[in-house]
């Protein structure tokens, strides 16, 4: 038993004796196993900082030695320790240092002949938000027109680049920084470098401005960079010209000549300061053609001239001339002003004495009466005119004598007459009141009469009663009824002084006319009128500037009227043909009847001269025919020229003639002479009568047929 215990103690002692030798053999091995060491280091780690400690078994100061194989390594091992120290800056982007480190650590065992163990060490550099976004192409400049529409993309391609690794540190967002003009532009989205317009820009208010913009990443805290966008505003033709004065004053001349206008020369300028277009002046006729005949204005200088002496009736009345200034480069841009001309000296009446036009803004009392004008569309607060204090004293002004004027106007402390309420020309075209002035602390009051004429403005545009007009024509074929009233186009204007004029447009507008009262007249006619004629009626007032309106008009033909109109040409042709046939038929009938009469007369005359009376074609006895011819000649007292008829009258009808008439003896002498002439004529026809008798006998015997031409030869 004792022997067994002694043996166990010896074995345990041997084991403990051999154990230290076994532990010394594990030097330079990694604690926990493995063959390589990995470390992570932020790129912002400073030089001299510890990257990490090697997990190597052994004590570097006693039983192991740690060294690096690489001589120029960005890290080194602190002497007597296992720590790796940063020797050079590290940079994930690789700009100022390596983005990754790989070194080999050699671990040698002291008091051993074995070679050292190589331990690979990998140091991974991690990214940090150490780079701010950098603008590309900054600062930015652009030109922008003032008429650019809100929402327009005015600048694209704004871009900033962040050098950090892909991720939140390199994701750039854009924004505009608060400032005087930051409300004019904005980015479409924070992640897109596109600027859009948010507010209208007026060149007359601002010609250029600068907006500060920022690009920043999504780091915490974020890195950012700022730059500027400079916008130069371009002027566009978006404003009308403007006269220096709303009203100018002058005086009519007794003869032709230049008119002096006050308070200054007529002048207008383009309100677009960047364009400053040239102006052309003209007179807009408000009194028909009278203004164009009597006055003219220089198109470039604006100087007015009276071209003729006015008649006495017109010279006693004030004239209001409307002057128009138009841009040369854009006729759609224009401005209007009025020039009021008072009667010349020597032509004043009780009314025109009050029409002396003082200059606006520098008016003075004129014989106790002050005259001014104001347009109907003037807004409350408009300065109508101003009373001038020549003495330079501090005065108090007040309107007296007219409650209506006290509500409509007020007088400022400097004597300016200011409009207090909107005007209505139709209700009150003229205001007459008194302005009383007083000196504070002094018992002295003066007053002047003020007459303010309201100039009508074209407040309303013409309006038609109906949106569509349709008329029907009863019967336009009767030309004697032209012009024919078709219907009435009703239109009205809210401005009492405006007159309306109508104009028709369309393919058939030349057939119609509209008078100033709107009556539509048919003034011409055509044979090819359609069933429906479509027109456009435009009504224009005489306001300044004139306004107009248009309405469609349809003129229809009734079905029977339309058919008659379309067949008018055919009816005319048929009637002409019928008349022609009647004329031809009548002419043929006359020729035929005359020819037939001549043939019958020849047969009767020839039969009587031969002693045998042949029967006529219609069975009439030839002796009876000769008696009728003799009686006809007696009643008409016509000389007998028919030789054959005269011979038969003298032989057979002498007794009948002697008993007729109021003077039997005179008739007997006349008949005796006639018989003598007829006997001479009858002897010349004896041989012809014998020939005709032979032919007549042959005809009766059936040997020869006597034609009508033969009978006519015998007759003549």
Secondary structure per residue as TSV (DSSP state, phi and psi in degrees):
chain	resnum	aa	ss	phi	psi
A	1	X	-	360.0	-43.9
A	2	X	H	-66.0	-35.7
A	3	X	H	-66.0	-40.1
A	4	X	H	-63.9	-41.6
A	5	X	H	-65.9	-39.1
A	6	X	H	-65.7	-39.7
A	7	X	H	-64.9	-40.5
A	8	X	H	-64.1	-38.7
A	9	X	H	-66.9	-37.3
A	10	X	H	-66.2	-41.4
A	11	X	H	-65.1	-43.7
A	12	X	H	-63.9	-38.5
A	13	X	H	-64.1	-40.1
A	14	X	H	-64.0	-39.7
A	15	X	H	-64.5	-45.6
A	16	X	H	-67.2	-26.9
A	17	X	H	-71.8	-37.9
A	18	X	H	-81.3	-18.5
A	19	X	H	-62.4	-45.8
A	20	X	H	-58.9	-34.7
A	21	X	H	-63.8	-37.6
A	22	X	H	-66.0	-41.8
A	23	X	H	-66.5	-37.7
A	24	X	H	-64.7	-22.9
A	25	X	T	-76.3	-16.5
A	26	X	T	-91.1	8.1
A	27	X	T	-64.9	146.7
A	28	X	T	76.6	1.3
A	29	X	-	-87.4	153.9
A	30	X	B	-78.2	137.3
A	31	X	T	-69.0	124.9
A	32	X	T	89.7	3.7
A	33	X	S	86.1	-179.7
A	34	X	-	103.7	162.0
A	35	X	S	-120.5	-6.3
A	36	X	E	-145.0	162.1
A	37	X	E	-122.7	133.0
A	38	X	E	-117.6	135.6
A	39	X	E	-129.4	151.7
A	40	X	E	-116.0	133.8
A	41	X	E	-137.2	131.0
A	42	X	E	-69.5	148.2
A	43	X	T	-69.4	-15.6
A	44	X	T	-91.5	12.5
A	45	X	-	-65.0	141.0
A	46	X	-	-86.2	157.6
A	47	X	T	-67.3	132.2
A	48	X	T	97.2	-8.2
A	49	X	-	-79.4	156.6
A	50	X	E	-85.7	124.8
A	51	X	E	-78.4	-42.8
A	52	X	E	178.1	172.1
A	53	X	E	-112.8	136.2
A	54	X	-	-74.4	135.2
A	55	X	-	-92.6	63.9
A	56	X	B	-105.4	135.9
A	57	X	S	-73.2	135.1
A	58	X	S	119.0	161.5
A	59	X	-	-104.9	115.9
A	60	X	T	-60.5	-24.0
A	61	X	T	-88.9	-11.8
A	62	X	T	-122.6	-52.3
A	63	X	T	-122.8	-6.5
A	64	X	E	-136.1	159.0
A	65	X	E	-128.3	125.7
A	66	X	E	-109.7	126.6
A	67	X	E	-139.3	164.5
A	68	X	E	-105.1	139.2
A	69	X	S	-71.1	-40.7
A	70	X	-	-75.7	130.1
A	71	X	S	-82.7	-34.5
A	72	X	S	-110.2	57.2
A	73	X	-	-91.1	145.6
A	74	X	S	-70.4	-2.9
A	75	X	E	-132.2	161.5
A	76	X	E	-147.3	164.9
A	77	X	E	-98.2	125.6
A	78	X	-	-62.4	134.7
A	79	X	T	-60.1	134.2
A	80	X	T	76.0	8.5
A	81	X	S	-134.0	174.7
A	82	X	-	-102.7	10.7
A	83	X	E	-86.5	139.5
A	84	X	E	-95.5	126.9
A	85	X	E	-112.1	139.0
A	86	X	E	-74.5	122.1
A	87	X	-	-98.9	-25.8
A	88	X	S	-134.0	155.0
A	89	X	-	-62.2	146.9
A	90	X	B	-107.9	145.0
A	91	X	-	-146.2	121.9
A	92	X	T	-62.9	-33.6
A	93	X	T	-80.5	-8.1
A	94	X	S	72.6	22.7
A	95	X	S	-88.6	-48.2
A	96	X	S	-108.7	1.0
A	97	X	S	-173.9	175.4
A	98	X	B	-68.2	146.3
A	99	X	S	-90.0	-6.1
A	100	X	E	-159.7	149.0
A	101	X	E	-127.8	132.2
A	102	X	E	-134.9	116.7
A	103	X	E	-130.5	163.5
A	104	X	E	-118.4	123.9
A	105	X	E	-97.8	128.6
A	106	X	E	-101.9	122.8
A	107	X	E	-110.8	118.4
A	108	X	E	-111.9	139.9
A	109	X	E	-90.1	132.7
A	110	X	T	-76.9	153.0
A	111	X	T	58.9	34.6
A	112	X	-	-143.7	145.0
A	113	X	-	-89.2	-0.9
A	114	X	S	-75.8	152.1
A	115	X	-	-71.2	156.8
A	116	X	-	-71.6	159.5
A	117	X	E	-98.6	134.3
A	118	X	E	-94.8	126.6
A	119	X	E	-115.8	113.2
A	120	X	E	-69.6	136.0
A	121	X	E	-126.0	124.1
A	122	X	E	-115.7	119.8
A	123	X	E	-109.4	115.0
A	124	X	E	-95.8	128.0
A	125	X	E	-91.0	124.2
A	126	X	E	-98.5	151.2
A	127	X	-	-81.3	146.5
A	128	X	-	-132.7	161.9
A	129	X	S	-80.6	78.9
A	130	X	-	-109.4	1.5
A	131	X	-	-121.5	132.8
A	132	X	-	-89.4	150.4
A	133	X	-	-58.7	144.1
A	134	X	E	-115.1	126.9
A	135	X	E	-71.3	142.0
A	136	X	E	-108.9	118.3
A	137	X	S	80.9	10.9
A	138	X	-	-80.9	157.0
A	139	X	S	-75.0	164.1
A	140	X	E	-105.5	145.2
A	141	X	E	-136.4	143.9
A	142	X	E	-154.5	155.8
A	143	X	E	-104.3	135.4
A	144	X	E	-135.6	127.4
A	145	X	E	-75.0	147.2
A	146	X	T	-71.5	-13.7
A	147	X	T	-96.4	13.1
A	148	X	-	-63.8	135.7
A	149	X	-	-78.1	144.1
A	150	X	T	-61.3	137.1
A	151	X	T	96.1	-5.3
A	152	X	-	-73.3	138.0
A	153	X	E	-78.5	108.1
A	154	X	E	-92.8	-21.3
A	155	X	E	-150.8	122.6
A	156	X	-	-121.1	157.6
A	157	X	-	91.4	9.1
A	158	X	-	-66.2	128.2
A	159	X	E	-149.8	139.1
A	160	X	E	-129.1	140.5
A	161	X	E	-115.7	134.9
A	162	X	-	-109.1	128.0
A	163	X	-	-78.2	-7.9
A	164	X	S	-64.4	162.7
A	165	X	-	-64.4	151.3
A	166	X	S	-51.2	130.9
A	167	X	S	149.7	-163.5
A	168	X	T	-64.3	-27.5
A	169	X	T	-72.2	-19.4
A	170	X	T	-111.8	1.0
A	171	X	-	-83.2	119.0
A	172	X	-	-101.3	137.6
A	173	X	E	-119.6	145.7
A	174	X	E	-115.5	147.0
A	175	X	E	-158.3	155.8
A	176	X	E	-95.6	139.1
A	177	X	-	-90.1	148.4
A	178	X	-	-57.8	140.1
A	179	X	S	-174.5	-177.3
A	180	X	T	-61.3	-33.2
A	181	X	T	-121.9	20.0
A	182	X	T	-68.1	-16.9
A	183	X	T	-82.9	-2.6
A	184	X	S	-83.0	-31.3
A	185	X	E	-131.6	163.2
A	186	X	E	-161.3	160.1
A	187	X	E	-84.4	145.3
A	188	X	E	-59.2	-53.2
A	189	X	E	-138.5	158.1
A	190	X	T	-62.3	-26.0
A	191	X	T	-92.5	0.1
A	192	X	E	-123.4	130.5
A	193	X	E	-86.5	59.1
A	194	X	E	-124.6	124.0
A	195	X	E	-94.7	138.9
A	196	X	E	-123.1	156.3
A	197	X	E	-84.8	130.7
A	198	X	-	-108.0	-16.5
A	199	X	S	-146.3	143.1
A	200	X	-	-64.3	143.6
A	201	X	-	-111.9	133.7
A	202	X	-	-114.6	121.1
A	203	X	T	-62.9	-33.8
A	204	X	T	-69.6	-17.0
A	205	X	T	-97.2	-40.3
A	206	X	-	-146.3	131.1
A	207	X	S	-96.0	-29.2
A	208	X	E	-158.1	155.0
A	209	X	E	-156.5	164.0
A	210	X	E	-126.5	136.6
A	211	X	E	-120.0	133.6
A	212	X	E	-91.6	130.5
A	213	X	E	-123.0	158.0
A	214	X	E	-133.5	143.2
A	215	X	E	-122.1	125.8
A	216	X	E	-139.5	153.1
A	217	X	-	-90.3	-175.2
A	218	X	S	-102.1	21.7
A	219	X	-	-71.8	167.4
A	220	X	S	-129.2	104.0
A	221	X	S	-73.1	153.5
A	222	X	-	-76.5	154.8
A	223	X	-	-101.8	144.9
A	224	X	E	-146.6	164.3
A	225	X	E	-140.8	144.6
A	226	X	E	-116.5	151.5
A	227	X	E	-152.0	-176.1
A	228	X	E	-127.2	148.3
A	229	X	E	-117.4	115.8
A	230	X	E	-100.4	124.0
A	231	X	E	-113.7	124.1
A	232	X	E	-102.4	119.7
A	233	X	E	-83.6	129.2
A	234	X	E	-98.6	133.0
A	235	X	-	-76.1	142.4
A	236	X	-	-128.3	162.7
A	237	X	S	-81.5	75.5
A	238	X	-	-113.2	5.1
A	239	X	S	-132.2	147.3
A	240	X	-	-79.2	158.0
A	241	X	E	-63.5	169.8
A	242	X	E	-144.6	134.4
A	243	X	E	-80.5	153.3
A	244	X	S	-66.7	-29.4
A	245	X	-	-130.7	146.6
A	246	X	S	-78.2	-28.6
A	247	X	E	-137.8	133.5
A	248	X	E	-115.4	156.0
A	249	X	E	-127.0	148.2
A	250	X	E	-159.5	-174.1
A	251	X	E	-132.7	136.8
A	252	X	-	-66.1	153.3
A	253	X	-	-108.7	152.5
A	254	X	S	-75.0	-27.6
A	255	X	S	-127.9	179.1
A	256	X	S	-72.3	151.8
A	257	X	E	161.1	179.2
A	258	X	E	-76.1	141.2
A	259	X	-	-100.9	126.3
A	260	X	-	-85.3	124.1
A	261	X	-	-107.8	137.7
A	262	X	B	-125.1	160.7
A	263	X	S	-80.2	-7.9
A	264	X	S	-154.3	170.9
A	265	X	-	-65.2	151.2
A	266	X	-	-67.6	125.2
A	267	X	-	-153.7	137.4
A	268	X	E	-134.0	149.6
A	269	X	E	-138.2	155.7
A	270	X	E	-73.1	128.9
A	271	X	S	-75.9	-11.0
A	272	X	-	-80.2	99.8
A	273	X	T	-66.7	-28.7
A	274	X	T	-78.1	-13.8
A	275	X	T	-106.5	-51.8
A	276	X	-	50.9	58.7
A	277	X	-	-68.0	151.9
A	278	X	-	-72.3	152.7
A	279	X	E	-108.2	150.5
A	280	X	E	-126.0	126.1
A	281	X	E	-99.1	144.3
A	282	X	E	-152.3	163.4
A	283	X	E	-100.8	124.9
A	284	X	E	-91.9	114.6
A	285	X	-	-68.4	119.9
A	286	X	S	-105.5	-9.5
A	287	X	S	-121.3	42.3
A	288	X	T	72.2	-140.2
A	289	X	T	-88.3	-1.3
A	290	X	H	-64.2	-42.6
A	291	X	H	-64.8	-39.7
A	292	X	H	-68.8	-30.4
A	293	X	H	-80.3	-38.8
A	294	X	H	-91.1	-23.2
A	295	X	E	-134.8	155.4
A	296	X	E	-148.2	159.3
A	297	X	E	-133.7	139.4
A	298	X	-	-68.7	129.1
A	299	X	T	-66.0	-22.3
A	300	X	T	-104.1	-42.2
A	301	X	T	-91.6	-25.3
A	302	X	-	83.2	11.3
A	303	X	-	-76.6	131.8
A	304	X	E	-93.0	149.7
A	305	X	E	-143.1	138.7
A	306	X	E	-92.3	121.2
A	307	X	-	-90.0	-10.7
A	308	X	S	-156.7	163.0
A	309	X	-	-77.9	134.0
A	310	X	-	-80.8	147.7
A	311	X	-	-61.0	154.4
A	312	X	H	-56.7	-36.7
A	313	X	H	-65.1	-37.5
A	314	X	H	-81.3	-27.1
A	315	X	H	-71.1	-20.5
A	316	X	T	-85.1	-2.4
A	317	X	S	-116.0	145.6
A	318	X	-	-70.5	150.9
A	319	X	E	-120.4	139.6
A	320	X	E	-115.9	113.4
A	321	X	E	-104.2	131.6
A	322	X	E	-97.9	122.3
A	323	X	E	-108.1	136.9
A	324	X	E	-118.1	131.9
A	325	X	E	-112.4	122.1
A	326	X	E	-120.0	138.9
A	327	X	E	-69.2	139.0
A	328	X	S	-67.3	-40.0
A	329	X	S	-84.0	-11.3
A	330	X	-	-151.1	96.8
A	331	X	T	-63.5	-16.7
A	332	X	T	-76.0	-12.2
A	333	X	-	-102.2	115.0
A	334	X	E	-151.4	168.2
A	335	X	E	-139.5	156.3
A	336	X	E	-125.7	147.6
A	337	X	E	-146.0	169.1
A	338	X	E	-119.9	144.3
A	339	X	E	-120.6	115.3
A	340	X	E	-98.3	120.0
A	341	X	E	-108.8	123.3
A	342	X	E	-91.1	160.1
A	343	X	-	-61.9	151.4
A	344	X	-	-71.8	166.3
A	345	X	T	-65.2	138.2
A	346	X	T	95.7	-10.7
A	347	X	-	-113.9	10.1
A	348	X	-	-70.3	145.8
A	349	X	-	-120.3	-178.5
A	350	X	T	-61.2	-27.0
A	351	X	T	-85.0	-39.3
A	352	X	G	-76.4	-15.3
A	353	X	G	-62.8	-34.1
A	354	X	G	-79.7	-3.3
A	355	X	G	-97.3	15.2
A	356	X	-	-68.9	122.6
A	357	X	-	-93.9	106.2
A	358	X	-	-78.9	155.5
A	359	X	-	-64.8	138.2
A	360	X	T	-70.6	134.3
A	361	X	T	86.1	-11.6
A	362	X	S	-142.8	37.4
A	363	X	B	-76.1	151.5
A	364	X	-	-128.4	162.8
A	365	X	-	-69.9	130.8
A	366	X	B	-119.3	99.8
A	367	X	T	54.6	38.9
A	368	X	T	78.8	3.5
A	369	X	E	-128.3	131.6
A	370	X	E	-117.7	132.1
A	371	X	E	-121.1	137.2
A	372	X	E	-150.2	162.8
A	373	X	E	-131.5	154.8
A	374	X	E	-148.7	140.6
A	375	X	E	-76.2	150.1
A	376	X	T	-63.5	-31.8
A	377	X	T	-89.5	12.6
A	378	X	-	-65.8	141.4
A	379	X	-	-86.5	152.5
A	380	X	T	-57.5	138.6
A	381	X	T	98.7	-7.5
A	382	X	-	-71.4	137.4
A	383	X	E	-80.8	113.3
A	384	X	E	-76.4	-49.9
A	385	X	E	-168.4	-174.4
A	386	X	E	-146.9	137.9
A	387	X	B	-84.0	136.6
A	388	X	-	-98.8	129.0
A	389	X	-	-96.7	99.2
A	390	X	T	-70.8	-30.7
A	391	X	T	-78.0	-17.0
A	392	X	-	77.3	14.7
A	393	X	-	-84.5	159.4
A	394	X	-	-81.1	114.7
A	395	X	E	-117.3	158.3
A	396	X	E	-113.7	135.8
A	397	X	E	-117.1	146.6
A	398	X	E	-156.3	143.1
A	399	X	E	-89.3	129.0
A	400	X	E	-131.7	156.9
A	401	X	S	88.3	-4.2
A	402	X	-	-152.1	101.9
A	403	X	H	-60.8	-33.0
A	404	X	H	-65.5	-41.2
A	405	X	H	-68.8	-32.6
A	406	X	H	-64.7	-32.4
A	407	X	H	-78.0	-30.2
A	408	X	H	-87.6	-32.3
A	409	X	E	-129.9	162.7
A	410	X	E	-144.2	155.3
A	411	X	E	-111.2	126.2
A	412	X	-	-76.8	174.8
A	413	X	T	-67.1	-20.8
A	414	X	T	-98.1	8.3
A	415	X	S	91.1	9.5
A	416	X	E	-79.7	136.0
A	417	X	E	-92.9	119.7
A	418	X	E	-118.8	138.0
A	419	X	E	-75.7	128.9
A	420	X	-	-101.8	-31.4
A	421	X	S	-134.5	157.8
A	422	X	-	-61.9	148.0
A	423	X	-	-94.7	158.2
A	424	X	-	-140.8	105.4
A	425	X	T	-63.6	-33.8
A	426	X	T	-67.8	-27.9
A	427	X	T	-88.0	-52.0
A	428	X	-	-133.6	104.1
A	429	X	S	-83.0	-14.3
A	430	X	E	-150.6	140.6
A	431	X	E	-117.7	129.6
A	432	X	E	-126.2	120.9
A	433	X	E	-153.2	176.2
A	434	X	E	-117.1	142.5
A	435	X	E	-112.9	121.6
A	436	X	E	-100.7	131.2
A	437	X	E	-114.7	143.2
A	438	X	E	-142.6	151.0
A	439	X	E	-99.3	125.3
A	440	X	T	-60.6	131.1
A	441	X	T	83.1	1.2
A	442	X	S	-129.2	142.0
A	443	X	-	-88.6	69.6
A	444	X	-	-144.6	116.0
A	445	X	E	-122.6	138.4
A	446	X	E	-130.4	157.8
A	447	X	E	-142.1	155.0
A	448	X	E	-138.0	148.2
A	449	X	E	-87.9	131.9
A	450	X	E	-116.5	128.6
A	451	X	E	-118.7	117.9
A	452	X	E	-115.9	117.0
A	453	X	E	-92.5	135.0
A	454	X	E	-92.4	119.7
A	455	X	E	-85.9	125.9
A	456	X	-	-66.4	139.0
A	457	X	-	-111.9	151.6
A	458	X	-	-78.6	81.6
A	459	X	-	-81.3	-28.4
A	460	X	-	-119.3	149.3
A	461	X	-	-102.1	152.7
A	462	X	-	-60.6	148.2
A	463	X	E	-134.7	139.6
A	464	X	E	-89.2	147.9
A	465	X	S	-69.0	-33.8
A	466	X	S	-121.8	149.9
A	467	X	S	-79.2	-8.6
A	468	X	E	-157.2	136.3
A	469	X	E	-120.5	135.3
A	470	X	E	-135.3	129.9
A	471	X	E	-128.8	157.9
A	472	X	E	-124.9	137.1
A	473	X	E	-96.1	128.1
A	474	X	S	-70.7	-59.7
A	475	X	-	-156.0	92.3
A	476	X	T	-83.2	6.5
A	477	X	T	-79.7	-18.7
A	478	X	-	-84.9	103.0
A	479	X	G	-67.0	-25.6
A	480	X	G	-70.2	-12.8
A	481	X	G	-90.2	-5.8
A	482	X	-	-77.8	142.9
A	483	X	S	-73.1	144.8
A	484	X	E	-114.5	131.7
A	485	X	E	-72.5	123.4
A	486	X	E	-95.0	-43.3
A	487	X	E	175.6	-168.8
A	488	X	E	-131.4	132.7
A	489	X	-	-100.0	110.6
A	490	X	-	-90.6	125.3
A	491	X	E	-142.6	152.6
A	492	X	E	-146.1	159.4
A	493	X	-	-131.1	137.3
A	494	X	S	-71.3	-18.7
A	495	X	S	-82.8	121.5
A	496	X	T	-66.0	-34.1
A	497	X	T	-86.7	-7.8
A	498	X	-	-79.3	140.1
A	499	X	-	-108.0	151.2
A	500	X	E	-108.5	144.7
A	501	X	E	-132.6	142.8
A	502	X	E	-112.3	144.7
A	503	X	E	-135.6	134.2
A	504	X	E	-103.9	141.8
A	505	X	E	-132.5	146.7
A	506	X	S	142.7	173.9
A	507	X	T	-66.8	-28.4
A	508	X	T	-112.9	21.6
A	509	X	G	-68.6	-23.4
A	510	X	G	-72.0	-11.6
A	511	X	G	-87.2	-11.3
A	512	X	E	-126.3	163.8
A	513	X	E	-148.8	143.1
A	514	X	E	-117.8	124.2
A	515	X	-	-82.4	172.4
A	516	X	T	-60.7	-16.5
A	517	X	T	-90.6	0.4
A	518	X	-	89.6	5.3
A	519	X	E	-74.8	129.3
A	520	X	E	-96.1	120.6
A	521	X	E	-116.0	141.0
A	522	X	E	-90.9	114.5
A	523	X	-	-108.5	-10.6
A	524	X	-	-144.9	164.6
A	525	X	-	-137.0	150.8
A	526	X	-	-139.9	157.2
A	527	X	T	-88.3	-11.6
A	528	X	T	-112.4	37.4
A	529	X	-	-68.8	137.2
A	530	X	-	-77.1	174.2
A	531	X	S	-68.1	-35.5
A	532	X	E	-133.1	130.2
A	533	X	E	-113.9	118.9
A	534	X	E	-98.9	128.5
A	535	X	E	-130.0	165.8
A	536	X	E	-122.5	124.3
A	537	X	E	-105.6	123.3
A	538	X	E	-114.6	127.0
A	539	X	E	-110.6	134.7
A	540	X	E	-129.9	135.0
A	541	X	E	-91.1	175.2
A	542	X	-	-102.4	18.2
A	543	X	S	-72.0	176.1
A	544	X	S	-125.1	111.8
A	545	X	S	-76.4	155.5
A	546	X	-	-67.8	148.5
A	547	X	-	-124.7	153.0
A	548	X	E	-143.0	165.4
A	549	X	E	-146.8	156.8
A	550	X	E	-131.9	143.7
A	551	X	E	-140.4	142.7
A	552	X	E	-77.8	143.3
A	553	X	E	-131.2	132.6
A	554	X	E	-122.2	125.6
A	555	X	E	-110.3	118.5
A	556	X	E	-108.9	151.0
A	557	X	E	-101.0	138.4
A	558	X	-	-66.5	155.2
A	559	X	H	-56.3	-45.5
A	560	X	H	-68.5	-34.7
A	561	X	H	-67.1	-41.0
A	562	X	H	-64.4	-40.0
A	563	X	H	-67.7	-39.3
A	564	X	H	-65.3	-40.1
A	565	X	H	-64.8	-41.1
A	566	X	H	-70.7	-27.6
A	567	X	T	-98.2	7.8
A	568	X	H	-61.5	-41.1
A	569	X	H	-65.4	-40.5
A	570	X	H	-65.4	-41.9
A	571	X	H	-61.5	-42.4
A	572	X	H	-62.4	-40.4
A	573	X	H	-65.5	-43.3
A	574	X	H	-62.3	-44.8
A	575	X	H	-62.5	-41.6
A	576	X	H	-63.3	-40.8
A	577	X	H	-64.0	-42.3
A	578	X	H	-63.1	-43.4
A	579	X	H	-63.5	-37.7
A	580	X	H	-65.1	-41.0
A	581	X	H	-64.8	-40.1
A	582	X	H	-63.7	-41.6
A	583	X	H	-64.4	-42.5
A	584	X	H	-65.2	-43.3
A	585	X	H	-62.5	-41.5
A	586	X	H	-63.8	-40.0
A	587	X	H	-64.9	-44.1
A	588	X	H	-62.6	-40.8
A	589	X	H	-65.6	-40.3
A	590	X	H	-63.2	-44.6
A	591	X	H	-61.8	-42.2
A	592	X	H	-65.9	-44.3
A	593	X	H	-66.3	-39.1
A	594	X	H	-65.8	-42.6
A	595	X	H	-62.4	-39.4
A	596	X	H	-66.7	-39.2
A	597	X	H	-63.4	-41.2
A	598	X	H	-64.8	-40.9
A	599	X	H	-64.7	-41.4
A	600	X	H	-65.7	-41.8
A	601	X	H	-63.8	-39.5
A	602	X	H	-63.1	-42.1
A	603	X	H	-61.6	-43.8
A	604	X	H	-68.2	-41.5
A	605	X	H	-67.0	-45.5
A	606	X	H	-65.1	-40.0
A	607	X	H	-63.4	-38.8
A	608	X	H	-71.7	-37.0
A	609	X	H	-68.9	-24.5
A	610	X	T	-87.3	-1.5
A	611	X	T	86.3	-9.4
A	612	X	-	-117.6	131.7
A	613	X	-	-97.7	102.9
A	614	X	-	-73.9	149.9
A	615	X	-	-70.1	142.3
A	616	X	-	-78.5	172.9
A	617	X	T	-64.3	-36.6
A	618	X	T	-97.7	15.3
A	619	X	S	77.9	28.5
A	620	X	-	-100.5	136.0
A	621	X	-	-68.2	135.5
A	622	X	H	-68.9	-35.2
A	623	X	H	-63.4	-36.2
A	624	X	H	-68.5	-36.7
A	625	X	H	-64.9	-41.2
A	626	X	H	-66.4	-39.6
A	627	X	H	-59.9	-41.6
A	628	X	H	-64.7	-37.2
A	629	X	H	-67.8	-38.2
A	630	X	H	-65.5	-43.3
A	631	X	H	-62.3	-37.7
A	632	X	H	-62.6	-41.5
A	633	X	H	-68.7	-33.0
A	634	X	H	-67.5	-42.0
A	635	X	H	-71.8	-30.9
A	636	X	H	-97.8	-4.6
A	637	X	T	52.2	43.6
A	638	X	-	-102.6	135.8
A	639	X	-	-65.7	134.0
A	640	X	-	-78.1	126.8
A	641	X	-	-116.1	-11.8
A	642	X	-	-80.8	112.5
A	643	X	H	-65.0	-44.5
A	644	X	H	-65.1	-41.8
A	645	X	H	-67.7	-36.2
A	646	X	H	-64.5	-39.8
A	647	X	H	-65.3	-39.8
A	648	X	H	-70.8	-31.7
A	649	X	H	-67.3	-40.2
A	650	X	H	-69.4	-27.1
A	651	X	H	-90.3	-36.4
A	652	X	H	-111.6	-23.6
A	653	X	S	-114.7	18.9
A	654	X	H	-67.8	-41.7
A	655	X	H	-64.6	-37.7
A	656	X	H	-66.7	-34.9
A	657	X	H	-75.8	-34.7
A	658	X	H	-63.3	-28.7
A	659	X	T	-88.0	3.5
A	660	X	S	-105.5	152.4
A	661	X	S	93.2	170.6
A	662	X	S	-88.5	-20.9
A	663	X	-	-125.6	92.4
A	664	X	H	-66.4	-33.8
A	665	X	H	-68.7	-43.9
A	666	X	H	-63.3	-39.1
A	667	X	H	-66.7	-36.8
A	668	X	H	-66.1	-43.0
A	669	X	H	-61.8	-42.4
A	670	X	H	-64.3	-40.8
A	671	X	H	-70.3	-33.9
A	672	X	H	-63.3	-44.4
A	673	X	H	-62.8	-39.0
A	674	X	H	-65.4	-37.8
A	675	X	H	-67.5	-38.3
A	676	X	H	-61.2	-42.9
A	677	X	H	-66.8	-36.8
A	678	X	H	-69.9	-33.8
A	679	X	H	-64.5	-39.2
A	680	X	H	-63.8	-40.7
A	681	X	H	-68.1	-35.0
A	682	X	H	-68.4	-35.8
A	683	X	H	-62.3	-33.8
A	684	X	H	-69.4	-17.6
A	685	X	T	-104.3	6.7
A	686	X	H	-62.3	-44.4
A	687	X	H	-67.9	-32.0
A	688	X	H	-69.4	-37.8
A	689	X	H	-67.8	-37.9
A	690	X	H	-62.8	-41.5
A	691	X	H	-64.0	-42.5
A	692	X	H	-65.4	-35.8
A	693	X	H	-64.0	-41.5
A	694	X	H	-62.9	-44.7
A	695	X	H	-64.4	-32.9
A	696	X	H	-70.6	-38.7
A	697	X	H	-64.8	-42.6
A	698	X	H	-60.9	-37.6
A	699	X	H	-64.7	-42.2
A	700	X	H	-65.9	-34.5
A	701	X	H	-77.7	-6.5
A	702	X	T	86.8	6.7
A	703	X	S	-81.2	-28.2
A	704	X	-	-152.2	143.1
A	705	X	-	-101.8	122.5
A	706	X	-	-87.6	126.2
A	707	X	-	-87.4	168.8
A	708	X	H	-64.4	-34.7
A	709	X	H	-62.9	-36.6
A	710	X	H	-63.9	-41.5
A	711	X	H	-62.3	-39.1
A	712	X	H	-66.8	-37.2
A	713	X	H	-62.2	-44.1
A	714	X	H	-62.3	-38.8
A	715	X	H	-64.1	-42.8
A	716	X	-	-84.8	360.0
